[in-house]
Amino acid sequence: MYKLKEMEPVIKVPVNFTEKAVNEVKRLMNEPDFDASKKLRVGVKGGGCSGMTYVLDFDQRKENDTIFEIDDMPFIIDNSQSIYLFGMEINWEGGLNSRGFTFNNPNASSTCGCGTSFAV
């Protein structure tokens, strides 16, 4: 798909961040010791009690990465991992009982109790 005017490819962002998640990531990026050469990496890796676990960390961009942006917040995804993440929503929970990033992934056939591990 192409934009009609500029003839640039339109790349659909594979994941969505809630406003709370964007605010928390931006807060982390504004910490004094933050390495501005790094981008937020969204990904998956083998492991966890359900087979795969989510990756959400700051990292250097690699050759197989695509960079995306939501609300002036850049993030990177390894192209080979997009299939596992497409349509996922990332949220930030800041309550006393539940604190941290949460993942709502429509591609997961099952998830573990902690919510950070899934199967496809």
C-alpha positions in Angstrom: 0.0 0.0 0.0 1.3 3.5 -0.8 0.4 7.0 0.1 -1.0 8.6 -2.9 0.8 11.9 -2.7 4.4 11.0 -1.8 4.4 7.4 -3.1 6.0 6.2 0.2 5.2 2.8 1.6 2.6 2.8 4.4 3.8 0.6 7.2 1.1 -0.5 9.7 2.3 -0.4 13.3 2.0 -4.0 14.5 1.5 -3.2 18.2 -0.4 -0.5 20.1 0.5 1.2 23.4 -2.1 2.6 25.7 -1.6 6.2 26.9 -0.4 4.9 30.3 2.2 2.8 28.6 3.5 5.6 26.4 3.7 7.9 29.4 5.7 5.3 31.4 8.1 4.7 28.5 8.6 8.4 28.0 9.2 8.8 31.8 11.9 6.1 31.6 13.5 7.8 28.6 13.7 11.1 30.5 15.8 9.5 33.3 19.2 11.2 33.7 21.1 8.0 33.0 19.1 7.0 29.9 21.2 6.1 26.8 19.6 8.1 24.0 21.2 6.0 21.4 18.9 3.1 22.4 15.3 2.5 21.3 12.5 0.6 23.0 12.6 -3.0 21.7 9.3 -4.9 21.6 9.8 -8.6 20.9 9.6 -12.2 21.9 12.0 -14.9 22.9 11.8 -18.6 23.7 11.2 -19.5 27.3 8.7 -19.0 30.1 6.2 -21.5 31.2 4.1 -21.2 28.1 6.8 -21.4 25.5 7.5 -17.8 24.5 8.0 -14.6 26.6 7.8 -11.0 25.8 10.8 -8.7 25.5 10.4 -5.0 26.4 13.7 -3.3 26.9 15.9 -0.5 25.5 18.4 -1.8 22.9 20.4 -0.7 19.9 18.7 -1.0 16.5 19.9 -4.0 14.5 19.9 -4.8 10.8 16.7 -6.8 10.8 14.7 -4.2 12.8 12.0 -1.9 11.7 11.5 1.3 13.6 8.0 2.5 14.4 6.7 5.5 16.3 3.6 6.2 18.4 3.0 9.6 20.0 6.7 10.7 19.3 7.9 7.5 21.0 10.1 5.4 18.8 10.3 1.6 19.2 11.9 -1.2 17.2 10.7 -4.7 16.3 12.7 -7.5 14.7 11.0 -8.2 11.4 10.9 -12.0 12.1 9.0 -11.4 15.3 6.2 -9.2 14.0 4.0 -12.2 13.2 3.8 -13.0 17.0 3.0 -9.4 18.0 0.6 -8.1 15.3 -2.4 -6.6 17.0 -1.0 -6.7 20.5 -1.7 -4.0 23.0 0.8 -3.0 25.7 -0.5 -1.3 28.8 1.1 0.0 32.0 -0.5 -0.9 35.4 0.6 1.3 38.2 -1.5 0.0 41.1 -0.3 -1.5 44.4 -1.4 -5.1 43.5 -0.4 -5.0 39.9 2.6 -2.9 38.7 4.3 -3.1 35.4 3.7 -3.5 31.7 0.9 -5.9 30.6 0.4 -7.5 27.2 -2.9 -8.3 25.5 -2.0 -10.4 22.5 -4.7 -11.8 20.2 -2.2 -14.2 18.7 -1.7 -16.1 21.9 -3.5 -19.4 22.1 -2.7 -19.6 25.8 -0.9 -17.5 28.5 0.6 -18.2 31.8 -0.7 -16.8 35.1 1.8 -14.0 35.2 0.9 -12.7 31.8 4.4 -12.5 30.4 4.6 -15.9 28.8 2.4 -17.2 26.0 1.9 -20.0 23.4 0.9 -19.6 19.7 
